[in-house]
């Protein structure tokens, strides 16, 4: 597969670099995800609050 040991080491170094890059990308993604998850949860909470307020207003309007 490899004609000399130099080309095999180069291939191994490339593969190790590629694996290290993928690991760094996964770590960066993992650290950034909770922030966006919090934003999604906050938006969902606000939406649920607005729905509850709308239901309350509708219930008050039906009582009149």
Order of alpha helices (4+ residues) and beta strands (2+ residues): alpha
